[in-house]
Amino acid sequence: MTKVTIWNEYRHELTNPTAASIYPQGIHQVIASGLQAHELSTSTATLDEAEHGLTEEVLQNTDVLIWWGHMAHDEVRDEIVELVYTRVLEGMGLIVLHSGHYSKIFKKLMGTTCALKWREADEKERLWVVDPAHPIAAGIGEFIELEQEEMYGEHFDIPAPDELVFVSWFQGGEIFRSGCTYKRGQGNIFYFRPGHETYPTYHNQDVIRVIANAVKWSAAGKGAAPKYGHVPVPLETL
């Protein structure tokens, strides 16, 4: 069974009454419960745990890491980011949610600022499936509609995605590349936009289905690990 670790800052739910009312046990626990219904093995980790809950042992036993962060990106220790980065290159899947676009790990893997436009105005978001044959979109119709979300708008300063699965339209008129895949080393990465802490987005079963699909996609076979370094003996002799 695929082993998933859900990492969450877990700060808003402890300080913001609206976030606490929607996610009383934390965003990570709602996502964990949703993924368990999709027959995935889940564990959680949070910022204020020792080593942010992401010890070498935890990461070695993680097939896919899900990342949610927002208000405390700078508090994530650089040495933990390096551990996660190394594991992604080795083949651990990574799913970055919503404001995790500005996390240290996502910016390191993308090599860009990952900046964007944003607005909190209780706007409708419609996530259009633009690659219906992609396994991450399995079981989803033409779109997912969220009655209230935070707006993210272009330009989104990321590298061109390997695959674009979702594009969002917002009630205010903006659009956004909201479901993007990448490969770094042996690791598969998926960025998925929705999930502001003051909206019940992770209670939406289509949103959870996308995350579950992304877990299964990112954990798929990696192929043989490449070999590097000095090669003292040639394949062919003269």
Secondary structure per residue as TSV (DSSP state, phi and psi in degrees):
chain	resnum	aa	ss	phi	psi
A	1	M	-	360.0	137.8
A	2	T	-	-64.4	129.7
A	3	K	E	-98.7	119.7
A	4	V	E	-114.4	131.1
A	5	T	E	-110.3	125.2
A	6	I	E	-103.5	114.4
A	7	W	E	-102.0	132.3
A	8	N	E	-139.0	137.5
A	9	E	-	-53.6	-43.9
A	10	Y	-	57.3	51.0
A	11	R	-	-114.1	-46.5
A	12	H	H	-58.6	-41.6
A	13	E	H	-66.0	-19.4
A	14	L	H	-97.1	-12.1
A	15	T	H	-124.7	-20.5
A	16	N	-	-108.6	115.9
A	17	P	H	-59.2	-35.9
A	18	T	H	-66.8	-46.8
A	19	A	H	-61.6	-39.9
A	20	A	H	-64.6	-35.5
A	21	S	H	-71.3	-31.0
A	22	I	H	-84.8	-37.9
A	23	Y	-	-128.0	68.9
A	24	P	T	-61.3	-27.6
A	25	Q	T	-103.0	6.3
A	26	G	-	102.1	148.6
A	27	I	H	-55.2	-38.7
A	28	H	H	-62.0	-35.7
A	29	Q	H	-73.3	-35.5
A	30	V	H	-66.0	-43.8
A	31	I	H	-63.9	-42.8
A	32	A	H	-58.9	-46.7
A	33	S	H	-62.0	-41.8
A	34	G	H	-63.7	-40.0
A	35	L	H	-72.4	-31.1
A	36	Q	H	-61.9	-32.3
A	37	A	T	-67.8	-17.2
A	38	H	T	-100.2	20.8
A	39	E	T	61.4	42.9
A	40	L	-	-114.1	142.5
A	41	S	E	-86.5	122.0
A	42	T	E	-122.0	148.7
A	43	S	E	-139.9	166.0
A	44	T	E	-128.1	159.7
A	45	A	E	-149.4	147.3
A	46	T	E	-133.8	161.9
A	47	L	T	-56.0	-42.4
A	48	D	T	-86.6	3.1
A	49	E	S	-75.0	160.9
A	50	A	G	-56.7	132.9
A	51	E	G	55.4	28.2
A	52	H	G	57.9	22.0
A	53	G	G	73.5	5.9
A	54	L	-	-116.8	65.1
A	55	T	-	-72.6	166.1
A	56	E	H	-56.9	-40.0
A	57	E	H	-64.1	-43.7
A	58	V	H	-60.8	-47.3
A	59	L	H	-66.8	-36.3
A	60	Q	H	-66.3	-23.6
A	61	N	T	-103.4	20.1
A	62	T	-	-114.5	123.8
A	63	D	S	-83.3	-38.1
A	64	V	E	-139.8	130.6
A	65	L	E	-107.5	128.5
A	66	I	E	-104.0	135.8
A	67	W	E	-125.9	121.5
A	68	W	E	-126.0	120.8
A	69	G	-	-147.6	160.8
A	70	H	S	-155.6	-66.8
A	71	M	T	-91.1	-7.2
A	72	A	T	-135.1	34.9
A	73	H	G	-53.3	-41.1
A	74	D	G	-69.3	-16.0
A	75	E	G	-83.4	-10.5
A	76	V	S	-73.6	123.1
A	77	R	-	-69.0	139.8
A	78	D	H	-61.1	-34.5
A	79	E	H	-68.4	-29.0
A	80	I	H	-73.2	-39.5
A	81	V	H	-58.1	-41.7
A	82	E	H	-63.7	-39.5
A	83	L	H	-62.3	-44.6
A	84	V	H	-64.8	-44.0
A	85	Y	H	-57.5	-46.5
A	86	T	H	-61.7	-42.2
A	87	R	H	-66.2	-37.2
A	88	V	H	-62.1	-46.1
A	89	L	H	-62.0	-30.2
A	90	E	H	-78.3	-15.6
A	91	G	T	130.2	-1.1
A	92	M	-	-70.3	132.4
A	93	G	E	-72.4	151.9
A	94	L	E	-136.7	126.4
A	95	I	E	-117.3	118.4
A	96	V	E	-105.7	125.2
A	97	L	E	-108.2	139.1
A	98	H	G	45.6	-116.7
A	99	S	G	-73.9	0.0
A	100	G	G	-64.0	-8.6
A	101	H	G	-58.7	-24.4
A	102	Y	G	-102.4	11.2
A	103	S	S	-70.8	157.0
A	104	K	H	-59.4	-41.3
A	105	I	H	-68.5	-40.6
A	106	F	H	-68.6	-43.6
A	107	K	H	-63.0	-37.2
A	108	K	H	-65.3	-42.1
A	109	L	H	-72.1	-31.9
A	110	M	H	-84.3	-32.4
A	111	G	T	74.1	20.7
A	112	T	S	-134.2	178.4
A	113	T	-	-73.5	-25.4
A	114	C	-	59.8	25.4
A	115	A	-	-76.5	159.9
A	116	L	-	-159.6	177.1
A	117	K	E	-97.1	152.7
A	118	W	E	-151.8	158.8
A	119	R	E	-160.2	132.1
A	120	E	E	-100.3	106.2
A	121	A	E	-147.4	24.3
A	122	D	E	55.0	41.3
A	123	E	E	-90.2	149.7
A	124	K	E	-67.7	139.1
A	125	E	E	-120.7	132.8
A	126	R	E	-119.0	113.5
A	127	L	E	-92.5	106.7
A	128	W	E	-84.0	134.1
A	129	V	E	-80.4	113.1
A	130	V	S	-102.9	-5.1
A	131	D	-	-135.6	75.1
A	132	P	T	-63.8	-19.4
A	133	A	T	-83.3	-8.4
A	134	H	S	-72.7	138.9
A	135	P	G	-60.2	-25.0
A	136	I	G	-68.3	-23.7
A	137	A	G	-93.8	5.0
A	138	A	T	-58.9	132.2
A	139	G	T	82.1	0.5
A	140	I	-	-101.9	142.7
A	141	G	-	-75.6	-149.4
A	142	E	S	-70.2	-27.2
A	143	F	E	-158.5	164.2
A	144	I	E	-113.6	130.9
A	145	E	E	-113.2	125.0
A	146	L	E	-114.8	122.8
A	147	E	E	-67.7	-31.2
A	148	Q	E	-139.2	126.7
A	149	E	E	-154.5	165.2
A	150	E	E	-78.0	138.8
A	151	M	E	-83.1	132.9
A	152	Y	E	-116.5	135.7
A	153	G	E	-129.1	157.8
A	154	E	S	-74.3	150.1
A	155	H	-	-87.5	136.6
A	156	F	-	-100.1	115.4
A	157	D	-	-83.4	76.4
A	158	I	S	-128.1	159.5
A	159	P	-	-62.8	155.9
A	160	A	-	-55.4	125.9
A	161	P	-	-61.7	148.7
A	162	D	S	-61.2	-41.8
A	163	E	E	-141.7	140.3
A	164	L	E	-111.5	116.6
A	165	V	E	-100.9	-37.4
A	166	F	E	-131.3	144.7
A	167	V	E	-127.7	131.0
A	168	S	E	-96.9	142.3
A	169	W	E	-116.2	138.4
A	170	F	E	-115.3	153.8
A	171	Q	T	-55.8	-30.9
A	172	G	T	-78.7	-6.0
A	173	G	S	111.7	-15.0
A	174	E	-	-74.2	158.0
A	175	I	E	-123.8	165.7
A	176	F	E	-160.1	139.9
A	177	R	E	-76.5	101.5
A	178	S	E	-107.9	-1.5
A	179	G	E	-144.6	98.8
A	180	C	E	-124.8	136.0
A	181	T	E	-109.7	151.0
A	182	Y	E	-145.5	158.8
A	183	K	E	-124.1	129.6
A	184	R	E	-130.3	116.9
A	185	G	T	61.3	-127.5
A	186	Q	T	-93.8	-1.1
A	187	G	E	-96.8	139.5
A	188	N	E	-96.6	133.9
A	189	I	E	-123.7	138.4
A	190	F	E	-131.7	126.4
A	191	Y	E	-101.8	128.9
A	192	F	E	-128.6	121.1
A	193	R	-	-70.3	-48.7
A	194	P	-	-66.7	156.7
A	195	G	-	137.5	31.9
A	196	H	-	-63.8	143.1
A	197	E	T	-67.0	-19.7
A	198	T	T	-99.5	14.4
A	199	Y	S	-126.7	150.2
A	200	P	-	-82.7	39.5
A	201	T	G	-58.7	-40.6
A	202	Y	G	-80.5	2.7
A	203	H	G	-90.5	-8.0
A	204	N	-	-79.0	124.4
A	205	Q	H	-70.7	-27.1
A	206	D	H	-69.8	-37.8
A	207	V	H	-62.3	-45.4
A	208	I	H	-63.3	-39.2
A	209	R	H	-61.2	-42.0
A	210	V	H	-60.6	-44.5
A	211	I	H	-64.3	-41.8
A	212	A	H	-62.7	-44.1
A	213	N	H	-59.8	-41.2
A	214	A	H	-66.3	-36.9
A	215	V	H	-59.6	-48.9
A	216	K	H	-65.7	-39.4
A	217	W	H	-64.2	-45.2
A	218	S	H	-72.8	-20.1
A	219	A	T	-92.0	0.6
A	220	A	S	-63.4	165.4
A	221	G	-	-49.7	136.1
A	222	K	-	-95.4	-16.1
A	223	G	-	82.2	-178.0
A	224	A	S	-70.9	139.8
A	225	A	-	-69.9	134.8
A	226	P	-	-68.8	155.0
A	227	K	-	-111.8	138.6
A	228	Y	-	-126.7	169.1
A	229	G	S	107.1	-173.0
A	230	H	-	-67.6	136.8
A	231	V	-	-116.5	97.1
A	232	P	-	-74.2	-24.4
A	233	V	S	-116.9	121.9
A	234	P	-	-70.9	156.1
A	235	L	S	-69.5	-37.1
A	236	E	S	-110.8	139.8
A	237	T	-	-107.9	144.6
A	238	L	-	-78.8	360.0
